[in-house]
Amino acid sequence: MPNHATGTQRRNSLLQAPGFLGAVARFWQRSYASDYVGLVMLIAGYLTLVLFVEPFHRMFSLSNIAIQFPHAEVERVSVIWLFIYAGAVPLALLILWALILHPGSHKVHVTILGWFISLLLTLFLTDVIKNAVGRPRPDLIARCKPAPGTPDRTLVTFSVCTEEDHHVLHDGWRSFPSGHSSFAFSSLGYLTLFISGQCHVLRPRTDLARVLLALAPLLGAALIAISRCEDYRHDVYDVTIGSALGWTVAYFTYRRYYPRLRSKRCDEPYPSPAEGWSKVKDEETAVFELDEFDLTEEEGEERERAPLRTGGRHA
């Protein structure tokens, strides 16, 4: 407790300090600056992985039938079309929503910010796992083009490969998890959560049309994921884990800005930090001017409007 009090005192004194440092501290506390710093870090980390990191090259056997599928030169959903279907289209829909309904600058801001964070966090996590695991793709042998005389009933390394295209060869060890699947579910899954909140789809006796509208992006994400199995870029395991990863990140990111879907006010984001935090009133505590979370099922729908809580009351 003394350490916590000391830390709180230091933070509060910094917030109340005059001059440049105090202004920066107050800006950081009452804005989304930390989110944007994190966004830049994710972009930098992802570009580093793409440009400089090669995957772990797991040993393989030419007799392994699971990696003997043909290499599809033309994909059903290429990377470009993935960014169109699961990137440009959802973003365009969110911008169109903002232009038509004029929901308010704060709501538009956090909705699109959350969408970008969901995408970039998923891209970063997916590539970290891909490179660390180094699982061969189903079409690895077709990519590898093993040298004549390579033994087929023993484990060999990628040194037996004759493929000269660096990306085609080394991308053969980036099977797990599916990047298309995680990207699609992080973007379109976030859009599903957003539409669900705006349409109150978990409200009792919600009409079917709203439910189908909310589920439509998930169907698109599922079709993108399935196409990866059809192109023999991934197996079902890769696609399932990639989809789960994308959906988990989408839900985590969405809940940072919006209440749960069973809340009566699920269509409204949490207030901005500038609205939610009061000025520091003493040396030890800052008063949060929003309702506390209530963990009960009945009252939670009415009271869940703030991402933090100040009290310890339980029903």
C-alpha positions in Angstrom: 0.0 0.0 0.0 2.7 2.6 0.8 4.4 1.9 -2.6 1.0 2.3 -4.3 0.4 5.5 -2.5 3.8 6.8 -3.4 3.3 5.9 -7.1 -0.1 7.7 -7.1 1.4 10.8 -5.4 4.1 10.9 -8.0 1.7 10.5 -10.9 -0.7 13.2 -9.5 2.1 15.6 -8.8 3.3 15.2 -12.4 -0.2 15.8 -13.7 -0.4 19.0 -11.7 3.1 20.2 -12.5 3.4 23.4 -14.5 5.4 23.7 -17.7 6.0 21.3 -20.6 6.2 18.0 -18.7 3.0 18.7 -16.9 1.3 19.5 -20.1 2.5 16.4 -21.8 1.4 14.2 -18.8 -2.1 15.7 -18.9 -2.3 15.3 -22.6 -1.2 11.7 -22.3 -3.7 11.0 -19.5 -6.7 12.6 -21.2 -6.2 11.6 -24.9 -5.7 8.5 -27.0 -2.0 9.3 -27.4 -0.9 6.0 -25.9 -3.1 4.1 -28.4 -1.4 5.9 -31.3 2.0 5.3 -29.9 1.1 1.6 -29.7 -0.2 1.7 -33.2 3.1 3.1 -34.5 5.0 0.4 -32.5 2.9 -2.3 -34.1 3.5 -0.9 -37.6 7.3 -0.8 -37.0 7.3 -4.3 -35.5 5.3 -5.7 -38.4 7.5 -4.1 -41.0 10.6 -5.5 -39.2 9.2 -9.0 -39.3 8.2 -8.7 -43.0 11.5 -7.2 -44.2 14.2 -8.8 -42.0 12.9 -12.0 -40.3 12.9 -15.4 -41.9 10.9 -18.3 -40.5 12.3 -21.3 -38.6 12.9 -24.0 -41.2 11.5 -27.2 -39.7 12.9 -30.4 -41.2 10.7 -32.4 -43.5 10.5 -35.6 -45.4 9.7 -36.0 -49.1 7.5 -39.0 -48.2 5.2 -36.9 -46.1 2.0 -36.9 -48.1 0.6 -33.9 -46.1 3.1 -31.5 -47.8 2.9 -33.0 -51.3 0.0 -30.9 -52.6 0.4 -28.7 -55.8 1.5 -25.1 -55.5 -1.3 -22.9 -56.8 0.2 -20.1 -58.9 -3.2 -18.2 -58.9 -4.9 -17.9 -55.5 -8.6 -17.6 -55.1 -8.0 -14.7 -52.7 -4.7 -13.2 -53.3 -3.0 -10.8 -50.9 -4.3 -7.8 -52.9 -7.8 -9.1 -52.9 -7.6 -9.9 -49.2 -6.7 -6.2 -48.5 -9.7 -5.2 -50.6 -12.2 -7.6 -49.2 -11.2 -7.4 -45.6 -9.5 -4.1 -45.5 -10.8 -1.5 -48.0 -14.4 -2.6 -48.0 -14.9 -2.6 -44.1 -13.1 0.8 -43.9 -15.3 2.2 -46.7 -18.4 1.0 -44.9 -17.3 2.7 -41.6 -16.6 5.9 -43.4 -19.9 5.7 -45.2 -21.7 5.2 -41.9 -19.9 8.2 -40.5 -20.8 10.4 -43.4 -24.5 9.4 -43.6 -25.5 9.1 -39.9 -23.1 11.8 -38.4 -22.7 9.8 -35.1 -20.3 12.3 -33.6 -16.6 12.8 -33.9 -15.7 10.8 -30.7 -17.7 7.8 -31.8 -16.2 7.8 -35.3 -12.7 8.3 -33.9 -12.7 5.4 -31.5 -14.6 3.1 -34.0 -12.0 3.5 -36.8 -9.1 3.6 -34.3 -10.2 0.3 -32.8 -10.5 -1.2 -36.3 -7.0 -0.2 -37.2 -5.6 -1.5 -34.0 -7.4 -4.8 -34.4 -5.9 -5.3 -37.9 -2.3 -4.3 -37.0 -2.2 -6.2 -33.7 -3.4 -9.3 -35.6 -0.9 -8.9 -38.4 1.9 -8.6 -35.8 0.9 -11.5 -33.7 0.3 -13.7 -36.7 3.7 -13.1 -38.2 5.5 -13.6 -34.9 3.9 -17.0 -34.5 4.4 -17.9 -38.2 8.1 -17.3 -38.0 8.6 -18.9 -34.6 6.7 -22.1 -35.5 8.0 -22.6 -39.0 5.4 -25.2 -39.9 5.6 -26.4 -43.6 2.7 -25.6 -45.9 0.8 -28.3 -47.6 2.5 -27.3 -50.9 6.0 -27.2 -49.5 7.6 -29.9 -51.7 6.2 -28.2 -54.8 7.7 -25.0 -53.7 11.0 -26.6 -52.6 11.8 -28.5 -55.8 14.2 -30.9 -54.1 17.4 -31.7 -55.9 17.6 -35.0 -57.7 18.8 -37.8 -55.5 17.4 -36.4 -52.3 16.5 -39.3 -50.0 12.7 -39.5 -49.6 12.5 -41.5 -46.3 14.6 -39.4 -44.1 14.4 -35.9 -42.6 16.1 -33.2 -44.7 16.6 -29.5 -44.4 15.7 -26.7 -46.8 19.2 -26.9 -48.2 18.0 -29.6 -50.6 15.7 -27.1 -52.3 16.5 -25.7 -55.7 13.8 -23.0 -55.8 15.5 -19.7 -56.6 12.6 -17.4 -55.7 13.4 -16.4 -52.1 9.9 -15.5 -51.1 8.2 -18.6 -52.7 10.7 -20.9 -50.9 10.9 -19.4 -47.4 7.2 -18.6 -47.3 6.7 -22.4 -47.4 7.5 -22.5 -43.7 4.9 -20.0 -42.7 1.8 -22.2 -42.6 0.7 -21.8 -39.0 -1.5 -19.9 -38.4 -3.2 -18.7 -41.5 -2.6 -15.0 -42.1 -5.5 -14.6 -44.5 -7.9 -16.1 -41.9 -6.6 -14.1 -38.9 -6.7 -10.9 -41.0 -10.2 -11.5 -42.3 -11.6 -12.3 -38.9 -9.9 -9.4 -37.2 -11.3 -6.9 -39.6 -14.7 -8.4 -40.6 -15.1 -9.8 -37.1 -14.7 -6.3 -35.7 -17.2 -5.1 -38.2 -19.6 -7.8 -37.0 -19.2 -6.7 -33.4 -19.7 -3.1 -34.3 -22.9 -3.8 -36.3 -24.2 -6.0 -33.5 -23.8 -3.2 -31.0 -25.4 -0.6 -33.3 -28.3 -2.9 -34.0 -28.7 -4.3 -30.5 -28.7 -7.9 -31.9 -28.6 -9.5 -28.4 -31.7 -7.6 -27.3 -34.6 -10.0 -26.7 -36.7 -10.6 -29.7 -34.4 -8.7 -32.1 -35.6 -9.1 -35.7 -33.8 -11.6 -37.9 -32.9 -9.0 -40.5 -30.6 -7.2 -38.0 -29.0 -10.5 -37.0 -28.3 -11.5 -40.6 -26.8 -8.0 -41.3 -24.4 -8.4 -38.4 -23.4 -12.0 -39.4 -22.8 -11.1 -43.0 -19.1 -9.9 -42.4 -18.4 -13.2 -40.6 -19.6 -15.2 -43.6 -17.2 -13.3 -45.8 -14.4 -13.9 -43.4 -15.2 -17.6 -43.3 -15.2 -17.9 -47.1 -11.8 -16.2 -47.2 -10.5 -18.7 -44.7 -11.9 -21.7 -46.5 -10.2 -20.5 -49.8 -6.8 -21.1 -48.1 -7.6 -24.8 -47.8 -8.8 -24.9 -51.4 -5.6 -23.4 -52.6 -3.6 -25.8 -50.5 -1.8 -23.0 -48.7 -3.1 -24.2 -45.3 -4.9 -27.1 -43.7 -7.9 -26.9 -41.5 -5.8 -26.6 -38.3 -4.0 -23.5 -39.6 -7.2 -21.9 -40.7 -9.1 -22.6 -37.5 -6.4 -21.2 -35.3 -5.9 -18.2 -37.5 -9.6 -17.5 -37.5 -9.8 -17.8 -33.7 -6.8 -15.5 -33.3 -8.3 -12.8 -35.5 -11.7 -13.0 -33.8 -10.1 -12.9 -30.3 -8.1 -9.8 -31.2 -11.2 -8.2 -32.7 -13.3 -8.8 -29.6 -10.5 -7.6 -27.3 -10.0 -4.4 -29.3 -13.7 -3.7 -29.6 -14.3 -4.1 -25.9 -11.6 -1.5 -25.2 -13.9 1.1 -26.7 -17.4 -0.2 -26.4 -19.5 -1.9 -23.7 -20.6 -5.5 -24.0 -23.3 -6.4 -26.5 -25.8 -7.2 -23.8 -25.6 -3.6 -22.4 -28.6 -1.4 -23.0 -26.1 1.3 -24.3 -24.0 -1.0 -26.4 -24.3 1.3 -29.4 -22.4 4.1 -27.6 -18.6 4.0 -27.0 -17.1 4.7 -23.6 -16.5 8.5 -23.0 -13.2 9.9 -24.1 -10.4 10.1 -21.5 -10.9 13.9 -21.5 -14.5 13.4 -20.5 -14.0 10.5 -18.1 -11.2 11.8 -15.9 -11.6 14.7 -13.5 -8.8 16.9 -12.4 -6.6 15.5 -9.6 -8.2 16.6 -6.3 -5.6 15.5 -3.8 -2.2 14.0 -3.5 -3.3 10.4 -3.4 -6.4 9.7 -5.6 -7.9 10.8 -8.9 -11.6 10.7 -9.1 -13.1 8.9 -12.0 -16.4 10.6 -12.8 -18.1 7.6 -14.5 -20.3 4.9 -13.1 -18.5 1.9 -11.8 -18.7 -1.5 -13.4 -21.4 -3.7 -11.8 -20.7 -7.4 -12.2 -24.3 -8.5 -11.7 -26.2 -9.8 -14.8 -29.2 -7.5 -14.3 -27.6 -4.2 -13.3 -24.6 -4.7 -15.6 -26.6 -3.8 -18.7 -27.6 -0.4 -17.1 -24.3 0.5 -15.4 -21.6 -0.7 -17.8 -20.6 2.6 -19.3 -17.0 3.0 -18.2 -13.8 0.9 -18.8 -12.6 1.4 -15.3 -14.1 1.2 -11.8 -13.5 3.1 -8.6 -15.4 1.2 -6.0 -15.2 -2.3 -4.7 -19.0 -2.8 -4.2 -20.4 -6.1 -5.3 -24.1 -7.2 -5.4 
